[in-house]
């Protein structure tokens, strides 16, 4: 796997970083695509939202069962969005404000500054939105506020 760019955000530490795009700052972030990959950005600015796939390069020790950021009950890593994963791949949907040559200006980034960018895909509401999807174990949570801080 290769890195196609770098994501620049206001989050310098894990404690500063939100756990999901819904909790991210409205401050714009930048997804910089390296020049040798920038031809692939053609027409990306026609989309309002994009997926950023990135590497959790500072995630920490992998534990297959652990408490999540939403509650203290240990959950399987594949039933959570915890960043400490075997392949360390993150996925976030962000709002694309504009393209400035090889840089995408986005809102909703929930990753650390200088995160390696692996791929970009357009969000397509006619294919990606699933109205009756199950929320799994998270649907049972009584607590609905901001998630507790990162570990």
N, C-alpha and C positions, 0 to 999 in steps of 0.2 A: 504494500500500500504506500502511496506517495502523498505528500502534502502539496496541495495546490495553492495555498495561501495562508494568511494569518488573520485572525479575528482580533480587532482592537476594541476593547470595552472599558468602561470606567471602573471595573471590578479588579482590584489588585490582590485581594486575599479571598480565601474561601468564605470567611465570615461576612464579607461585603457582598458576595455573589448571591443573587436570588436562586431559588431551587427550580423555578419554572419561568417561562416567558411571561406568564400572567402576573408575576410579582416583580418583573424587571422595571427598571427606571424608564421613563419616557425620553431620556437623554439618548440621542443617536449614537450608534456604534458603527464601526466600519468593518466590512469583510473585504480584505485586500486580496485579490487574486494575482498570483505571480504573472509577469508579462508573458511567459511562454504558454500560459493556459488562458489568457484573456480573450482570445478569439471565441472561446466557448460561451462568453457572456452575451453574444449577439442575441437581441430580442428579450433578454431577461427583464429589462425595464418595463416590459408590457404587463408584467404580473404585479399584483398588489402585495402578495405574500410569497415567501420562498422557504424551503427547508434548508437549513445549514446542517451538514454532517461534519463532525469535528472529533478530535481526539481529546479524551480526558487525560491530558498529559501530567496532571498533578493530583490524580484522584486518590491515591493511597492504596492500602492493603485490600486485596480482594477477599471478601467473605461471602460465601454463597447463601448464608442465612444471617440476617442482621436487622436491627431496627431501622426504620425509614425516617425521613425528615417529617413525616406526617403523624407518626405515633411511635410508641415504644415497643410495639409488638414485633418480634422478629418475623421477617418475611423473606421468601426466596428472592434472590437477586433478579430473577426473570419475571417476578411479580411486582417489581418496583422500578423506579427510575434512578436509583442510586448510581453515582458515577463510577464506583469501584467495581469494574466488570472485567471479565476475561479479555475481551477485545477492546475495551476502553473507547467505544464509539458513542458519541453523543448526537442527539437529533433535536433540533428546535425549529419551530415555525416562527418566523419573524416577519414584520411588515417592512416591505421594501419602499423606502422613500424616493430614492433616485440612484442612478448610476453615474459615477464620475470616472469615465474611462475604465480602468481595471479595479475600481473600488465601488462597492455597494454600500450605500448609507442605509442603515436599518434601525428599526426600533423593536425592542423586545428581546434583545440578546441577553442570555442568562448564563454566559460562560466567562471564565477568567480572561483578563487581558493577555494578549499574545498566545491565544489558543490556536493550535494548528488546524487549518481548514482542510477537510478531506474531499468534500463534494458540495454541490449546490443543485437543488431540484426545485422546479416550480410547484407551488401549492395549487391544486386544481379542485375547486369546491365540488364540481360535479362528480369527481371520483374519490376525493379524500375525505369528505364530510360524511359521517355515518350517523344519522339522526337517532337511531334506537340502540346505539352501542352500550354495552354494560360497563359500569365503572368498577366492577369487581369489588374487592374488599374495601376500597375507598368509599363506596356508597354507604357503608355502615358507620362511618366516622360521625360522631356527634359534633366534634369540633369543626368549625368552618372558617376560622380566622387565618391569619398569615402563618405559614408553617414555621416550626421551630428552626433555629439556626443550624448551620452545617456543623458536622463533627470535625 
